[in-house]
Amino acid sequence: MIIKNARIFDSSFELVKKDILIEGGKITDISDCIDGDDIRDFSGCVVMPGFIDVHTHACRGFDMTDGSAASVNEMSVYLAENGVTSFCPASMTLPESQLKKAFENTAAVKGNENGAYIHGINMEGPFISAARKGAQSEEYIVSPDFDMFSRLNAVCDIKLVAVAPETQGADEFIKAAKEICAVSLAHTQADYDTAMRAFSLGANHVTHLFNAMPPLLSRAPGVVGAAFDSENVYCELICDLIHISPAVLRAAFKVLGEDRTVVISDSMAAAGLGDGEYSLGGQKVFVKGGRATLADGTVAGSTTNLFSEFGNLLSIGIPLKQAVKSCTINPAKSINVHNETGSIEKGKNADLLITYEDFSEIKAVFIKGKKFN
Ligand SMILES: [Zn+2]
């Protein structure tokens, strides 16, 4: 198959007019003019790498922890419809038995998805701090437990695990888990020094920076300040303009630079549906005007998706190149799948998101070279 006559983001994320040859699900050539069979003319369109959401719990009423493998597959379909070509379903703070079931369901769908494909799990909880639990259930929080992590990793690959670095046993956990997957600071009260120590031990990711952690203060920089100071740390950002204000997003994108901002949805079941009452990890969530909250007003996940967030970023003045990288190569690098996907390069999966020139609307999505829908 040949994708022809479009402008594409090349390996350095510059927009250029090139054709793309796809064979066996992979990108096999990128040149000024490729001719042959099965030409798809995308004149007037832009080709981006497919978006990668490393942190989504649920969408369209389906939750990865709801006990059904079909739900994980439905998530993959919703995501593909919205330009996401691969993802990490995110678990919640739940008992190990329920996590095991969710991991089994994810493993059963992995490789057989009808939409976006699964890299592995983002294990958010239960190794977090009760003081910053957000919408996670306090009763199931436990100290970082590498044996439990290993048992679950044997059920389904974990790509990212969250830990509050101030909790009992966190140091040992980080040292052991970093050999298996990326380790992320999350739902934490940690101060700057504690966060810096966690990074020095091998953590290299922060879960939804700014949310579920102390704020950046003049004499208490906290996890946010530590992340700003650590050039090898990836930072997730929920860009629905509800979790973080546009001014703070602009500042964060400037400070972090274009290589470590990672847009995530952190979406819950209401994503893709309307306002109403939903559940998230067993807790009741109320959605009004797209804003999801627990009964006590705590913000509880989002109802957004990466394509909508990408539009938000452009609308608030984030540079195009950084916005694209933050939805593609940066998330890929953060979970170490960038040799497989995340950019339009020879040898990578043909995961492509094609939009009109103004990025307003999705024209086509290709996942491993197959057109979706
Ligand atoms: Zn989350």
Boltz pocket constraint, residues with backbone or C-beta under 6 A from the ligand:
constraints:
  - pocket:
      binder: B
      contacts: [[A, 55], [A, 57], [A, 90], [A, 91], [A, 124], [A, 266]]
      max_distance: 6.0
